[in-house]
C-alpha cells in the first residue's frame, strides 16, 4: 500500500481528490444498498414485486440517464455534474430512510440512480483529462480506491444497520453531503469540450443531436462497447452465479454466508493489493488491444474451476462438501478479479483514444448505457440458465456458457486490435500491428 500511496501523491491534487471521492462515493453507496431490500420487505412490509420495482427504478434511472449525464458534463463542465450528483444522492439516501410511502420511495430511488448517471461519466472524463499521458496508471489507482469503497461499505453498513437502517441512510446521506461541500471548495473547475466544434468555424456550439449522431457513427467505439459487454456480465457473476453456487452446495447457514463473504473479500482485497502491479506488468509487455483480449480470456477461464468441480462427486456433508462449496467459487472470483485488473485501465484508456479525446464524458455515458443494458440482459439469461440447467440435471451448462462468452469476447477484442480499430480515430491500421 505504501507504493500505491506514493503513486497517488505523484499526481496533481485534483486527481488525488477524484480518487478519494470515488472511495467515499462507494463507501456511502455500499453501506446502504445491500441492506435496502431487507428494509423494504421487512421493516416496511412491501411485497416482493414492490421491492423489485423500487430497486429496478434506481437501476433504470441510472443506466437510462448515463448518456444525458455525460452530455451535460461535456457541455457544462465536469465539476458541476459531480457536485450535482452528490447533492442529489444526499437527498435520495436521506429520503429512503425517512419515508415509508411507495411514491416517495420510488422518487428517492430514482434520485439516487440519476445521481450516479450525473457524476460517473464526469468523474472518469475529469480523471482522464487531468492525468493526461499517465491516465492508464491513474485508472489503475482509481480502481484500487473504487474496490476499497466496495469492500469497506457493507461492513460499515452492517454495523449501522444493526442499530437501525434509518441510521445507515442518514450517515450515508451525511457522507455525500460532506463530499459535496469538499468538492465545491476544493475541486478545481474543469470544462468539457461540448461547446467546441462549431461546424462553420464561427465558434457556434454544436447541437446535442449532432454530437450524438457523430458518436453513433463512430463504428470502432460501438464495436468495442459491444465486445466489452461480456466483461461486465462475467464480472457481475461474483454477485449472482457464484453466491448461488455457494448456497446450493453450502446451504443458507453460517457457513454459506461466510463463504459468500469470502467471495467479495477475495475480489476486493486482490484488487487493492495487486492492481497497480498488474497494470505495470501489462503495460510493459502488451499493447492495449492484446491486454484487453487477455483480460477477457482470463475472465472466461475463471469458470473452469467450477466446471472441474462439477465433475467431482458431491459429499453428503462435512469438510469435503464445504471445500467444494467454497474453494472453486473463490478461485473463480480471484480469476475474475485478475481479468478485471488487466482490463479496466486499458478499457478506460481505449474509450478516450477511440473518441479522439473529444466529448469524453458523452462517450463514457453511452458506453455505460450499452454495458448496463448488456448486464441486465446477461443476468436475466444467466439466472434462467442456472434454473433450467439444474432442473435438467446439467449443472455445468451455465459455466460452459459463461466460459464461452469470455472466449468469444476475447476473440472479438483481438480481432478489433488486429484490424486497427482500437487505435485513436484516424490512426491507420498498420500503426496497431
Helices and strands as residue ranges (DSSP letters): H 2-9, H 13-30, H 33-38, I 39-43, H 48-76, H 78-98, H 102-131, G 132-134, H 135-163, H 165-186, H 208-216, H 219-235, G 236-238, H 241-250, H 254-285, H 288-301, H 304-310, H 319-354, H 360-391, H 397-418, G 429-432
